[in-house]
Amino acid sequence: MSAELRQQIRFCTARDGVTLAFATMGKGAPIVRAAHFLTHIEHDLASPVWRPWLRELSRDNTLVRYDGRGCGLSDREVGDLSLDAMVTDLETVVSSAGLDRFALFGCSQGAAITIAYAARHPERVTHLVIWGGYARGVMKRGPEQIKEAQMLVELVELGWGRENPAFRQMFTSLFIPDGTTEEVNWFNELERLSAPPSMAARIIRSFGPLDVTEDAARVACPTLVLHARGDARVPFEEGRLVASLIPGARFVPVEGRNHALLEHDPAFSRLFPELHDFLGGANGTVFPDLTHREREILELVAHGLDNLQVAARLGLSEKTIRNNITQIFVKLAVDTRARAIVRAREAGLARSPLVH
């Protein structure tokens, strides 16, 4: 592990007794990456696939990520693999990490977890970013995709644990069809390391019936959805559907085929600048004297909301908002709301459309 990427690994216990491993790295406002399949928080730092993601996600933020139940350093043999259990795991990790408000990042099936969480806890999620995600599992799509999914599960059960990576190679080809030899070899090995064959098959099956389409309509935070047009694992139309379901979500199509985006992929240079720009003033590098709550209020003020509207969005009293704005004026050395808005917009706040 190189010096610039260091992490702290800790453990917490879900309500049903499952032990979950989570890691923190970086500095700044928190961003939580929801669990998705094929992770191992210990080995991912050395991964030519995931390491560039970790570097970018922790560049301006404190990144919190965890291995889902059945994977990586979390308990490998578990009973409940329902969506409710997965959302509860996210709740457990967030609580153990001591987070109050934070941005959420959902990749692949992790998108469904983040959508469900954001719908249930609107007061806690500042921003939602989704890459290659879906709101409905393969069993909710169509006969052709269902047949393909059943075939993949059979291959996992048959060859996931073998030393010969031939069976895992087919799975890898769906995730990183444009991967280099090093990336492909590493991904093949990750599949073997991340979960035993029987658990891997159960996990894949558990994603099939996921359906958070109704939850998506209740997401109230600013949302950015990105999807590769040629994604070989999750069809482009599923990403488009997610963006259409979440009120006010911004949709960014990118060119490419890799589901697990690779550093040398042209789309990589699109995804993370979009993410950093979207988060904007969410991290502490903008107006560092402001508290997280004050930056939040300033962002909404910069969008043109009055005190009553800001209070309604954040679930606070109008008096609380008024008091916070007084402190913001002092810290920004301004004496009018108009000047505060100018300062905020000059610093890059309010660049993304506000969700109504």
Secondary structure, DSSP 8 states (H G I E B T S, - for coil): --TT---EEEEEE-TTS-EEEEEEES-SEEEEE---SS--TTTGGG-TTTHHHHHHHTSSEEEEEE--TTSTTS-SS-S--SHHHHHHHHHHHHHHTT-SSEEEEEETTHHHHHHHHHHH-TTTEEEEEEES--SB-GGGT-HHHHHHHHHHHHHHHHHTTSSSTHHHHHHHHHH-TT--HHHHHHHHHHHHHHS-HHHHHHHHHHHTT-B-HHHHTT--S-EEEEEETT-SSS-HHHHHHHHHHSTT-EEEEE----SS--TTSTTHHHHHHHHHHHHGGGSTTSSTTS-HHHHHHHHHHHTT--HHHHHHHHT--HHHHHHHHHHHHHHHT-SSHHHHHHHHHHTTTT-S----
